[in-house]
Amino acid sequence: MENTNNISKQLSETEFYILSKTDKHTAGLETAEEIAEEITAIVTNMDNFPSFSDGLTDLIMECGYCGDLDSHNEKKQYLYQRIIISGANVNEFPTDETLGNWFKGKTIPSTDKDRLYIQQICLVLECSLEQTENFFRKIFLGMPFNFRNAEECICYFCIKNGKSYQEFQNLKIQLAESPRSHTESTSSTAVIRHKFSKEFEAGDEQKMLEYLIESVPESEKYYHTAREYIKTLTERCIPVAKQLHNEDPAKEDARREKQSNTDKARAKRVEESESARKKAIGENSADMADNRRYKGVNALMAEIYGFQTDTSRCPEMKRSFDKKLPKAFIRNFPKHHQIGKVLLGSDTVSSEMLRKCLILLKFYFGYGKSKIEKRAYSMERFVNETNILLNECGFQELYVRNPYDFIFFYCAYYTDKEIKKDPKQLELGVGLTMFQALMDEMHDNST
C-alpha cells in the first residue's frame, strides 16, 4: 500500500504538472489527428526530454568537471582521467570512440550491453547511490541494478558502501574463484532486489559474497516474471481486440475502402504462399500451431496500432518512425515479432523491449476493457497498476520524461480530461483513439 501511495503522490505533483503543460499546445484543437500532430511535435523536440549526452555531462560536472562544456574531447579526457586515477583498466570501459559518440549525442548506450559500463563509470566518479539511481532512472532510462546479475550486485554493494573500484575488482575475483550455485532462483526480481538491498546495509563483504555464491547462479535467466506477464496480457488482450473490432463494423468498412491495389496484391501473395506452405509442412505439424498463435499476435498488434506491423511479405507497405523522433522512443518499439518471440519461449528479447511490451499491453487491456464495459479507467489507476507490475518484474516505473512512457501518460491524461468534459466519450474509447492517431502521425513523415 505504501508503494501505491508514493506513486499517487508522484503522479499528482510531477507527472500531472508536466502533462497539464501540454494543454496550451492543444488549446482550440478538436480532432484527435490535430492534437496528435501537436503532441508529436512535443515528443520530437529534444528540449522536452533529457538526452543521454546532456545527462552524462551533468553527471561529470556534479563529480568535479570544470572544463569546457562544449568540448566533447575534454569531457571524454576528464572521464578517462578519473578511470586511471581509480586504478581501473581502461579496457574494462567503453572505447574512446564510443565515449566520444555518447558525449556528442550520436549514439546512446544499450540498456542491456552497456549497463555495467555505466555502473562502473558511476563507481569511478565516486557517485553516491542516490546519484547513480537518479542517473539510471532519468537519463539512462532503465532500472539501476539487475539483482540477478552477480557483477551488478557487487557494483551496487560498492557504490552503496563507498568502496573503491579496486575493491570492486577484488570482490569480483573472489566470486569468480568460488563454486557457484546452478539452481535458478524462483523468486521475482523485485523480491531478490529487496532481500539483497536490506541484508547488506552494514557493508559485510563476506556475507554478501556468500549470498551471491549460494543464490545467484552464473547462468541465471533474467526477467522470467516479465515474460510470463507478457504471455498472460497477450492472451487477455486478444479477445478484447476481437470484441472491439467486431463492435465497430465501420472500421472494417473504412479499411476496405482504403485498400489499395498493393494491399490486394499482398493478400493474394499471402494466400498463395500460405497454401503452398500448408502443402509442404502439413496441417497437423507443430509449426502450424505456432503460426496460428503468431497470427493472433499479428492481428492484435494491427488492432492496437491501427495498421499492420507484419509486412514481411510486402516490404513496400512497411511504415517506419520519423527519424526526427528521439532515439530512446524509436529504439525497441514493440512489434508483432518481439511479442511473438516471448510467446514462443525465446530469451533473446532485450529488457528494454520487455518493459515496453508490458506497458503497451497493460495500456491496451485497461483502456480496451474500459471501452467494452463502459466504465472509467483513470490515469491514476493506469499508472499505479502499471508501476506495481513493472516493479514486480524488476523494471523502472513509468517516468513522464521518458519519451516512450510520455505517450501513454498523455493518452491516459487526455482520456481523463475528455471524459470529464463529456462522459459519453467513455463509450468511444478516446484513449485508444488518441494512441492510434499518435502512431499514425509519427509514421506519416517517415522515409
C-alpha positions in Angstrom: 0.0 0.0 0.0 2.9 2.3 0.8 4.2 1.9 -2.7 0.8 2.9 -4.3 0.6 6.0 -2.1 4.0 7.1 -3.2 3.1 6.6 -6.8 -0.1 8.6 -6.4 1.8 11.4 -4.8 4.4 11.4 -7.6 1.6 11.4 -10.2 -0.1 14.4 -8.7 2.9 16.5 -8.0 5.2 15.7 -11.0 3.6 13.9 -13.9 0.3 15.8 -13.7 2.1 19.1 -13.7 4.2 18.2 -16.8 1.2 16.8 -18.7 -1.0 19.8 -17.9 1.6 21.9 -19.7 0.5 20.2 -22.9 -2.9 21.9 -22.7 -1.6 25.2 -24.1 -0.2 23.4 -27.1 -3.6 21.7 -27.9 -5.9 24.5 -26.9 -8.6 25.1 -29.6 -7.8 21.8 -31.4 -10.8 19.4 -31.8 -9.8 16.3 -33.6 -7.5 13.5 -32.4 -5.5 13.9 -35.6 -4.8 17.7 -34.9 -3.9 17.0 -31.3 -1.7 14.1 -32.3 0.3 16.4 -34.6 1.0 18.8 -31.7 1.9 16.0 -29.3 4.3 14.5 -31.9 6.0 17.9 -32.1 6.4 17.9 -28.4 8.0 14.4 -28.4 10.2 15.4 -31.4 11.5 18.5 -29.5 14.6 17.1 -27.6 14.4 20.1 -25.2 11.4 18.4 -23.6 13.3 15.2 -22.8 16.7 14.6 -21.2 19.3 13.5 -23.7 22.0 11.0 -22.6 24.8 13.3 -23.8 23.5 16.2 -21.6 22.8 13.9 -18.7 26.4 12.4 -18.8 27.8 16.0 -18.9 25.7 17.0 -15.9 26.9 13.9 -14.0 30.7 14.6 -14.5 30.0 18.2 -13.6 28.5 17.1 -10.3 31.6 14.9 -9.8 34.1 17.7 -10.3 34.4 18.5 -14.0 35.1 22.3 -14.5 36.2 22.3 -18.2 34.7 23.5 -21.4 31.1 22.3 -21.7 31.3 22.5 -25.5 34.4 20.3 -25.8 33.4 16.7 -26.2 37.0 15.6 -26.2 37.8 17.5 -23.0 34.9 15.9 -21.2 35.9 12.4 -22.5 39.5 13.0 -21.4 38.3 14.0 -17.9 36.4 10.8 -17.6 39.4 8.7 -18.7 41.5 10.5 -16.2 39.1 9.5 -13.4 39.2 5.9 -14.7 43.0 5.9 -14.5 43.1 7.6 -11.1 40.8 4.9 -9.7 43.3 2.2 -10.7 40.9 0.7 -13.3 41.9 -0.8 -16.6 40.6 1.4 -19.4 39.9 -1.7 -21.4 37.1 -2.5 -19.0 35.3 0.6 -20.1 33.7 1.8 -23.3 36.1 2.6 -26.2 37.4 6.1 -27.0 35.1 6.2 -30.0 32.0 5.0 -28.0 32.5 7.6 -25.2 33.0 10.3 -27.8 29.8 9.4 -29.5 27.9 9.4 -26.2 29.1 12.9 -25.4 28.3 14.1 -29.0 24.9 12.6 -28.8 25.5 10.4 -31.9 24.6 7.2 -30.1 23.1 6.2 -26.8 24.1 3.1 -24.7 22.3 -0.2 -24.9 20.1 -0.9 -21.9 21.5 -4.4 -21.6 25.0 -4.5 -23.1 26.2 -1.2 -21.6 24.6 -1.4 -18.1 27.7 -2.5 -16.3 29.8 0.1 -18.1 27.5 2.9 -16.8 27.6 1.4 -13.3 31.4 1.3 -13.4 31.5 4.9 -14.6 29.4 5.9 -11.6 31.8 3.9 -9.4 35.0 5.6 -10.6 33.3 9.0 -10.4 32.6 8.2 -6.7 28.8 8.8 -7.2 26.5 8.2 -4.3 23.9 5.5 -4.6 21.2 8.3 -5.0 23.2 9.9 -7.8 23.6 6.6 -9.5 20.0 5.6 -9.3 18.8 9.0 -10.4 21.1 8.9 -13.4 19.8 5.5 -14.4 16.2 6.3 -14.0 16.2 9.8 -15.5 19.0 9.6 -18.1 19.8 6.0 -18.9 16.0 5.3 -18.7 16.5 1.9 -17.1 16.5 0.2 -13.7 19.7 1.0 -11.9 20.7 -2.6 -11.0 19.7 -6.1 -12.0 20.0 -8.1 -8.8 20.0 -11.4 -10.8 23.4 -10.4 -12.2 26.3 -11.0 -9.7 28.6 -8.3 -11.1 25.8 -5.7 -10.8 25.1 -6.8 -7.3 28.8 -6.3 -6.4 28.7 -2.9 -8.1 25.6 -1.9 -6.1 27.3 -3.0 -2.9 30.4 -1.0 -3.6 28.6 2.2 -4.6 26.3 2.0 -1.6 29.1 1.4 0.8 31.6 3.9 -0.7 34.1 1.3 -1.8 36.7 1.9 -4.4 37.0 0.4 -7.9 39.9 -1.7 -6.8 37.7 -3.2 -4.0 35.0 -3.9 -6.7 37.6 -5.8 -8.7 38.8 -7.8 -5.8 35.3 -8.9 -4.9 34.7 -10.0 -8.5 37.9 -12.1 -8.4 36.8 -13.7 -5.1 33.4 -14.5 -6.6 35.0 -16.0 -9.8 37.2 -18.3 -7.7 34.3 -19.7 -5.7 32.0 -22.6 -6.8 28.6 -21.2 -7.6 25.0 -22.5 -7.3 23.5 -24.0 -10.5 19.9 -23.8 -9.3 17.9 -20.9 -10.8 16.0 -18.8 -8.3 12.2 -18.9 -8.4 11.8 -15.6 -6.7 10.8 -12.5 -8.7 13.5 -9.9 -9.4 11.7 -7.5 -7.1 11.9 -9.9 -4.2 15.6 -10.6 -4.8 16.3 -6.8 -5.0 14.5 -6.2 -1.7 16.3 -9.0 0.0 19.7 -8.0 -1.3 19.4 -4.3 -0.5 18.2 -4.9 3.0 20.5 -7.7 4.1 23.8 -5.9 3.2 23.2 -2.4 4.5 26.0 -2.9 7.0 28.6 -3.5 4.3 29.6 -7.0 5.2 31.6 -8.2 2.2 31.8 -11.9 3.3 28.1 -12.1 3.9 27.4 -10.5 0.6 29.7 -12.9 -1.3 28.2 -15.9 0.5 24.7 -14.9 -0.7 25.9 -14.5 -4.3 27.6 -17.8 -4.3 24.6 -19.6 -2.9 21.7 -17.7 -4.5 22.8 -16.2 -7.8 23.7 -18.8 -10.5 26.3 -17.9 -13.2 23.8 -18.8 -15.9 20.7 -17.1 -14.5 17.9 -16.3 -17.0 16.7 -12.8 -16.4 13.1 -11.4 -16.4 11.2 -14.7 -16.2 8.4 -12.8 -14.4 8.1 -10.2 -17.1 7.9 -12.9 -19.9 5.1 -14.7 -18.0 3.2 -11.4 -17.6 3.6 -10.6 -21.3 2.2 -14.0 -22.2 -0.8 -13.5 -19.8 -1.5 -10.0 -21.0 -1.3 -11.0 -24.6 -3.8 -13.8 -24.0 -6.2 -11.3 -22.3 -5.7 -8.6 -25.0 -6.5 -10.8 -28.0 -10.2 -11.3 -27.1 -10.5 -7.6 -26.2 -9.1 -6.7 -29.6 -11.5 -9.1 -31.4 -14.5 -7.7 -29.5 -13.6 -4.1 -30.2 -13.1 -4.9 -33.8 -16.5 -6.7 -34.1 -18.3 -3.9 -32.3 -17.0 -1.4 -34.9 -18.0 -2.6 -38.4 -17.4 0.9 -39.7 -13.7 0.4 -39.0 -13.6 -2.6 -41.3 -15.6 -0.8 -44.0 -13.2 2.1 -43.9 -10.2 -0.3 -44.2 -11.8 -2.0 -47.2 -12.4 1.4 -48.8 -8.8 2.5 -48.3 -7.4 -0.8 -49.5 -5.1 -0.1 -52.5 -4.1 -2.3 -55.4 -0.9 -3.0 -53.4 -2.9 -4.3 -50.5 -4.9 -6.6 -52.8 -1.8 -7.9 -54.4 -0.3 -8.6 -51.0 -3.4 -10.5 -49.9 -3.2 -12.7 -53.0 0.5 -13.4 -52.4 -0.2 -14.3 -48.8 -2.9 -16.6 -49.8 -0.8 -18.3 -52.4 2.2 -18.7 -50.1 0.1 -19.9 -47.2 -1.5 -22.5 -49.4 1.9 -23.7 -50.7 3.3 -23.8 -47.1 0.4 -25.9 -45.8 1.0 -28.5 -48.5 4.7 -28.6 -47.8 4.6 -28.9 -44.0 1.2 -30.5 -43.3 -1.8 -29.1 -41.4 -1.1 -31.0 -38.2 2.5 -30.0 -37.7 3.8 -28.1 -34.6 4.8 -25.3 -36.9 1.2 -24.7 -38.0 0.2 -24.4 -34.3 2.9 -21.9 -33.7 1.9 -20.0 -36.8 -1.7 -19.7 -35.7 -0.5 -18.4 -32.3 1.7 -15.9 -34.1 -1.1 -14.8 -36.3 -3.1 -13.9 -33.2 -0.3 -11.6 -32.2 -0.2 -10.0 -35.7 -3.9 -9.3 -35.6 -3.6 -7.9 -32.0 -0.8 -5.5 -32.9 -2.7 -4.3 -36.0 -5.7 -3.6 -33.8 -3.6 -1.7 -31.2 -1.7 0.4 -33.7 -4.4 0.8 -36.3 -2.2 -0.6 -39.0 -0.4 -3.8 -39.8 3.1 -4.2 -38.3 3.8 -7.5 -40.1 4.9 -6.5 -43.6 7.4 -9.4 -44.2 5.5 -10.5 -47.3 5.0 -7.0 -48.6 8.0 -4.7 -47.8 6.6 -1.8 -49.7 3.9 -1.4 -47.0 6.5 -1.1 -44.2 6.0 2.0 -42.1 8.9 3.5 -40.2 9.1 6.1 -37.5 10.0 9.6 -38.3 13.8 9.8 -37.8 13.5 13.1 -36.0 11.9 11.3 -33.0 14.2 10.6 -30.0 16.3 7.5 -30.3 15.0 6.4 -26.9 11.5 6.4 -28.3 12.1 4.7 -31.6 14.5 2.1 -30.4 12.9 -1.2 -29.5 9.4 -0.1 -30.2 7.2 -3.2 -29.8 6.2 -5.0 -33.0 4.5 -8.4 -33.6 7.7 -10.4 -33.8 9.1 -9.3 -30.5 5.9 -10.4 -28.6 5.9 -13.5 -30.8 9.4 -14.4 -29.6 8.3 -14.1 -26.0 5.3 -16.3 -26.6 7.5 -18.9 -28.2 9.9 -19.0 -25.3 12.8 -17.0 -26.7 15.1 -15.4 -24.1 16.8 -13.1 -26.6 14.4 -10.2 -26.2 16.0 -7.2 -24.5 15.0 -5.9 -21.1 14.0 -2.6 -22.7 11.7 -4.4 -25.1 10.1 -6.5 -22.4 9.4 -3.3 -20.4 7.9 -1.6 -23.4 5.8 -4.6 -24.2 4.4 -4.7 -20.7 3.4 -1.0 -20.8 1.8 -1.3 -24.2 -0.2 -4.4 -23.4 -1.3 -3.1 -20.0 -2.4 0.2 -21.6 -4.4 -1.6 -24.3 -6.0 -4.1 -22.0 -7.0 -1.4 -19.4 -8.5 1.0 -21.9 -9.9 -1.7 -24.2 -11.9 -3.2 -21.3 -12.9 0.3 -20.3 -14.5 0.9 -23.7 -16.2 -2.5 -23.8 -17.6 -2.3 -20.3 -18.3 1.4 -20.5 -16.6 2.1 -17.2 -13.9 4.7 -16.3 -10.3 3.7 -16.2 -8.4 6.7 -14.8 -4.9 7.8 -15.4 -4.0 7.4 -11.8 -5.2 3.8 -11.8 -3.3 3.0 -15.0 -0.1 4.5 -13.6 -0.5 2.7 -10.2 -1.2 -0.7 -11.7 1.5 -0.4 -14.3 4.1 0.7 -11.8 3.3 -2.2 -9.5 3.6 -4.6 -12.5 6.9 -3.0 -13.6 8.3 -3.2 -10.0 7.4 -6.8 -9.7 9.2 -7.6 -12.9 12.3 -5.7 -11.8 11.9 -2.7 -14.2 11.8 1.0 -13.8 8.5 2.7 -13.0 6.8 4.9 -15.6 8.7 8.2 -16.0 7.0 11.1 -17.7 10.3 12.4 -19.2 10.9 9.1 -20.9 9.5 9.8 -24.4 8.1 6.3 -24.7 6.3 6.5 -21.4 5.1 10.0 -22.1 2.9 8.8 -24.9 1.0 6.5 -22.6 0.9 9.2 -19.9 -0.6 11.6 -22.4 -3.2 9.2 -23.8 -4.4 8.5 -20.2 -4.3 12.2 -19.3 -6.3 13.1 -22.4 -8.9 10.4 -21.6 -9.5 11.8 -18.1 -9.8 15.3 -19.5 -12.2 14.4 -22.3 -14.5 12.2 -20.1 -14.6 14.9 -17.5 -15.9 17.3 -20.2 -18.3 14.8 -21.8 -19.0 11.4 -20.1 -20.2 10.0 -23.4 -16.5 9.9 -24.6 -16.1 6.9 -22.3 -18.0 4.8 -24.9 -15.8 6.0 -27.7 -12.5 4.8 -26.3 -10.8 8.1 -26.7 -7.6 6.9 -25.1 -7.2 4.2 -27.7 -8.2 6.6 -30.5 -5.6 9.1 -29.4 -2.9 6.4 -29.2 -3.6 5.3 -32.8 -3.7 8.9 -34.0 -0.3 9.4 -32.5 1.1 6.2 -34.1 -0.3 7.3 -37.4 1.1 10.8 -37.1 4.6 9.6 -36.0 4.8 7.4 -39.1 3.4 9.9 -41.6 6.6 11.8 -42.4 8.9 8.8 -42.3 11.0 7.5 -45.1 
